[in-house]
């Protein structure tokens, strides 16, 4: 098809030439030093066009010859740039392939090519990426002094670049966390601009650093931000918030500090039965039994609606806060005992509450149910057997009391941490 098109164009050119140049009536006379040259107009036009073309080609040839050194230099620079890019790609491939020694060498080669080529010195983005890979490889190789030198180079390049330097402090903070240096990680994260500090990765690093530094209250606030940004699944976020809330409450050293920590929690956290149970356990440890029972009350009032783990935690926390149990709690405990006869933790709490109020007749049945349960926490079972022994001794049955103490002693499983 292409040949046919060229043939048609050739015919068109022949027709146009024949039409234009077919008549040769014009004459051009050239005079030079007494000489005269007569040529046809067609020949003169053709010669003029060919002369102009020859002059143009000659000028372009001279220009190309004159620019040959510059083009050769540009070619050498491009070849060096391609070599640097190839080394950088090799460093990336080796780094993600966990060959950190080769990645370090490839990144160092890319940096060396850039430093040896004046025309490439201004390419700060490529140099920064090479230094990042170099430093990350050294970090994986546990060469901290050389890694810190690369971090210094990156900071110097960042000051010259003045933009897009957010990755350096984030990576440096991650390195500090790997080194278990929480204060340095927090200091690096504090240098971030506000917009960068709210990014998910920055918040994740901040959360790790705060937990490593033993700052559960600050970590809890950071975890709430991450949960708000949907950085975790719902179940993972709930588990993390419960853990951090428990650490915050567990860090209290007196009832006043514990109460302040409880009040600083979100309403949703205070409504969580597991967190309330943890707070009540801490209150029992510090002797603030009234606080513990007050915090457990909302969860106890909807005990039947809770899951098995939540019911167990609330019931066992109530056992820790039984000394000095007010009389108004007996009705609540009795209602829970009747509503959940098959729950050993609730039965243990009910029996212990009756025993605390010296209602030995009502205490025996729920305590026996709890003591016979194989799924109940070991410490709660031992406590149930000891209360049954106390009950038997109060009735004057020393043999049964001895059997109860023996049964408690055979439970050798450690208490489950709450």
Buried (B, 14 or more C-beta within 10 A) or exposed (E): EEEEEEEEEEEEEEEEEEEEBEEEEEEBEEEEEEEEEEEBBBEBBEEEEEEEEEEEEEEEEEEEEEEEEEEEEEEEBEEBBEBBEBBBEBBBEBBEEEBBEBBBBBBBBBBEBBEEBEBBEEBBEBBBBBBBBBBBBBBBBEBEEBBBBBBEBBBEBBEEBEEEBBBBBBBBBBBBBEBEBBEBBBBBBEEBEEEBBEBEBBBBBBBBBBBBBEBBBBBBBBBBBBBEEEBBEEEEBBEBBBBBBBBBBBBBEEBEEBBEBBEBBBEEBBEBBBBBBBBBBBBBEBEBBEBBBBBBBEBBEEBEEBEEEBBBBBBBBBBBBBEEBEEEBBEBBBBBBEEBEEBBBBBBBBBBBBBBBEBBEBBBBBBBBBBBBEEBBBBBBBBBBBBBBBBBBEEEBEEBBEBBBEBBEEBEEEEEEB
